[in-house]
Amino acid sequence: MQHDAHAHHDHSTHTGHEGHTAGHEGHPAHEGHQEQHGGHQDQHGTHHEHHGAHHAPGKVSWSMAAKATLHCLTGCAIGEILGMVIGTALGWGNTQTMILAIILAFFFGYALTLRGILAAGVDFKTAFKVALAADTLSIAVMEIIDNGIIALWPGAMDAHLDEAFFWIVLAIALAAAFVITTPVNKWMIGRGKGHAVVHQYHH
């Protein structure tokens, strides 16, 4: 009889241990930690995917190309206007004044790019190489268009800085340079060149 009683011993009293195990697996804090960790990994992965897409060659928007062109245009405009002011003040001829304006256009174009790269903690030598790679073709195309229009526009070369005609022609020349140079920058950035080289230093 004692043996039968042992055989029919109710093992249901031990289910508490199984319930304890199940309760541990379903612990809210533990699950919340796993979900939070998983969410962090997803967010981290999404960030890298977005970062990669931003620098991926071939995926370039017109707004990105326009921004890069406007950056070059600003430097060119500052350099050209300053060169014309200096050349006029010194009584130089049109050729000498235009040469000075072009030199200063390149100088200020590079300077604006250098400022942004140096701010990212890059040494000057590396920053200068990046600026040359990013802006040389863009500024060159812009200067050819800009100065070409001014040189070919009747009377523009002989106009004085205090005449509205001079500023109107200059504005038209800069606008034309912007329109023509933007596709060039888009093509270059799409192939990992031009201002695409600068993007890796901007986080």
FENMOLIN-V568424 format. One record per residue. N is the residue number from 1. PSI is psi in degrees with one decimal (none if undefined). Layout:
N:PSI ; N:PSI
//
This chain:
1:-39.2 ; 2:-37.6 ; 3:-42.6 ; 4:-39.7 ; 5:-38.2 ; 6:-35.0 ; 7:-31.7 ; 8:19.9 ; 9:131.3 ; 10:110.0 ; 11:0.7 ; 12:-20.3 ; 13:-16.2 ; 14:1.2 ; 15:-15.9 ; 16:-35.1 ; 17:-41.7 ; 18:-40.9 ; 19:-36.1 ; 20:-41.0 ; 21:-44.8 ; 22:-38.5 ; 23:-34.8 ; 24:-40.4 ; 25:-32.2 ; 26:19.0 ; 27:125.2 ; 28:-41.6 ; 29:-39.3 ; 30:-45.5 ; 31:-39.5 ; 32:-38.0 ; 33:-40.3 ; 34:-42.4 ; 35:-40.7 ; 36:-42.2 ; 37:-41.9 ; 38:-39.9 ; 39:-36.9 ; 40:-40.2 ; 41:-41.4 ; 42:-43.8 ; 43:-40.7 ; 44:-42.0 ; 45:-39.6 ; 46:-38.7 ; 47:-43.9 ; 48:-36.6 ; 49:-41.5 ; 50:-41.3 ; 51:-40.9 ; 52:-39.3 ; 53:-33.1 ; 54:-34.6 ; 55:1.4 ; 56:126.1 ; 57:141.4 ; 58:-20.6 ; 59:80.6 ; 60:126.7 ; 61:159.7 ; 62:-32.7 ; 63:-37.4 ; 64:-43.5 ; 65:-39.1 ; 66:-38.8 ; 67:-42.7 ; 68:-40.3 ; 69:-40.6 ; 70:-34.5 ; 71:-47.1 ; 72:-40.2 ; 73:-37.8 ; 74:-47.9 ; 75:-41.3 ; 76:-44.5 ; 77:-44.1 ; 78:-47.0 ; 79:-43.7 ; 80:-46.6 ; 81:-43.2 ; 82:-40.3 ; 83:-40.7 ; 84:-37.2 ; 85:-45.5 ; 86:-46.3 ; 87:-40.1 ; 88:-42.3 ; 89:-33.5 ; 90:-2.8 ; 91:26.5 ; 92:162.0 ; 93:175.5 ; 94:-41.9 ; 95:-48.7 ; 96:-40.3 ; 97:-40.7 ; 98:-39.4 ; 99:-44.7 ; 100:-41.1 ; 101:-40.4 ; 102:-43.5 ; 103:-45.1 ; 104:-29.1 ; 105:-44.6 ; 106:-41.5 ; 107:-49.9 ; 108:-30.6 ; 109:-45.7 ; 110:-39.0 ; 111:-40.3 ; 112:-39.9 ; 113:-41.6 ; 114:-41.2 ; 115:-43.7 ; 116:-39.3 ; 117:-42.0 ; 118:-32.5 ; 119:-22.2 ; 120:2.1 ; 121:15.2 ; 122:143.2 ; 123:157.6 ; 124:-41.7 ; 125:-47.1 ; 126:-42.7 ; 127:-39.6 ; 128:-40.8 ; 129:-40.7 ; 130:-42.2 ; 131:-40.9 ; 132:-44.9 ; 133:-33.4 ; 134:-37.2 ; 135:-16.6 ; 136:-54.5 ; 137:-40.8 ; 138:-47.8 ; 139:-39.6 ; 140:-47.6 ; 141:-43.1 ; 142:-41.6 ; 143:-37.1 ; 144:-46.7 ; 145:-48.6 ; 146:-56.4 ; 147:-28.8 ; 148:-43.6 ; 149:-44.0 ; 150:-40.9 ; 151:-35.2 ; 152:-17.2 ; 153:121.1 ; 154:123.4 ; 155:-8.9 ; 156:-38.5 ; 157:-25.9 ; 158:-2.0 ; 159:148.0 ; 160:161.0 ; 161:-22.0 ; 162:7.3 ; 163:137.0 ; 164:-32.6 ; 165:-41.9 ; 166:-47.4 ; 167:-32.5 ; 168:-46.4 ; 169:-40.9 ; 170:-42.0 ; 171:-41.9 ; 172:-42.1 ; 173:-43.0 ; 174:-38.5 ; 175:-42.2 ; 176:-39.8 ; 177:-38.9 ; 178:-46.9 ; 179:-40.8 ; 180:-33.5 ; 181:-26.7 ; 182:-47.9 ; 183:-32.4 ; 184:-45.6 ; 185:-37.3 ; 186:-43.5 ; 187:-43.1 ; 188:-45.9 ; 189:-36.7 ; 190:-17.3 ; 191:17.8 ; 192:16.4 ; 193:-174.7 ; 194:-132.7 ; 195:-7.6 ; 196:-28.2 ; 197:-31.3 ; 198:-32.3 ; 199:-31.4 ; 200:-15.4 ; 201:1.0 ; 202:111.3 ; 203:none
//
